[in-house]
Amino acid sequence: MLGFYTLSALSIDVETLPETIKRKLPRHPLPAALLGRLAVSDSAHGTGIGKLLLADAIKRTMGIQGDMAIYAMVVDAIDDKAVTYYTKFGFTAFEDNPDRLFLPLKSIS
């Protein structure tokens, strides 16, 4: 196995988002997809497998938007290196938890 990821549903408390974003949103919890873990085997590090897995997770999440409302993808970064990795792809940290990041799906389309 070269790598894996998991997806599940959750809701985002708007008050935990950065001020510049939350002022544009309704004041109720927003539906989201949680990228539970994205991991790549040691033998596949540096090969681009992680980028492909992330792209696949986003594509799958966007694919179900026609059936259910999803505002963003959320990820819990395991360390600072992972935070840097996800921010390269447009993820933004929550106000109250810098290790939890989100990517509004409308920013992709």
C-alpha positions in Angstrom: 0.0 0.0 0.0 1.4 3.4 -1.0 -1.0 5.5 1.0 -4.6 6.1 2.2 -7.1 8.7 3.5 -10.4 8.7 5.2 -13.4 10.9 4.7 -16.3 11.5 7.1 -19.0 14.2 7.7 -18.9 16.9 10.4 -20.2 20.4 10.9 -18.2 23.6 11.4 -19.0 26.2 14.1 -18.8 29.4 12.1 -17.5 31.3 15.2 -14.2 29.2 14.9 -13.5 30.5 11.4 -11.3 33.6 10.7 -13.1 36.9 11.0 -12.7 37.7 7.2 -14.6 34.5 6.4 -17.2 34.2 9.1 -18.7 37.6 8.4 -19.8 36.4 5.0 -21.5 33.3 6.3 -24.8 32.4 8.1 -24.6 32.0 11.9 -25.4 28.3 11.9 -23.1 25.2 11.7 -21.9 24.5 8.2 -21.7 21.0 6.8 -18.2 19.8 5.9 -16.1 16.8 5.0 -13.4 15.7 7.3 -10.2 14.4 5.8 -9.5 12.1 8.8 -6.0 11.0 7.9 -3.9 11.2 4.8 -0.8 9.1 5.0 1.8 7.9 2.6 4.1 4.9 3.2 7.8 5.7 3.9 8.7 4.1 0.5 6.4 6.6 -1.3 7.5 9.8 0.3 8.4 12.5 -2.2 6.8 10.8 -5.1 3.6 12.9 -5.3 1.3 10.2 -3.9 0.2 12.6 -1.1 -0.8 15.2 -3.7 -2.7 12.7 -5.7 -4.5 11.4 -2.6 -5.5 14.9 -1.5 -6.7 15.7 -5.0 -8.8 12.5 -5.1 -10.3 13.3 -1.7 -11.3 16.8 -2.8 -12.6 15.4 -6.1 -14.8 12.9 -4.3 -16.1 15.5 -1.8 -17.0 17.9 -4.6 -18.6 15.0 -6.5 -21.2 14.5 -3.8 -22.1 18.2 -3.5 -25.0 17.7 -5.8 -26.5 15.2 -3.3 -25.6 16.9 0.0 -24.5 20.4 1.0 -20.8 20.6 1.9 -19.2 24.0 2.6 -15.6 22.9 3.1 -13.0 20.2 3.6 -11.5 20.1 7.1 -8.2 18.4 8.1 -6.5 17.9 11.5 -2.8 18.4 10.8 -0.6 16.0 12.8 2.3 18.5 13.2 3.7 21.8 11.9 5.1 20.2 8.8 1.6 19.0 7.9 0.2 22.4 8.5 2.7 23.9 6.1 1.8 21.1 3.6 -1.9 21.8 3.7 -1.6 25.6 3.5 0.3 25.2 0.2 -2.9 23.8 -1.2 -5.1 26.7 0.1 -6.2 25.4 3.5 -6.6 28.0 6.2 -6.3 27.4 10.0 -9.3 27.8 12.3 -9.1 30.7 14.7 -9.2 28.7 17.8 -7.1 25.7 16.6 -4.1 26.3 14.3 -3.8 22.5 13.7 -7.3 22.2 12.3 -7.5 23.7 8.8 -10.3 24.1 6.2 -10.6 24.6 2.5 -13.8 26.2 1.2 -14.9 24.1 -1.7 -16.1 27.1 -3.7 -12.5 28.2 -3.9 -11.7 25.2 -6.0 -14.5 25.3 -8.6 
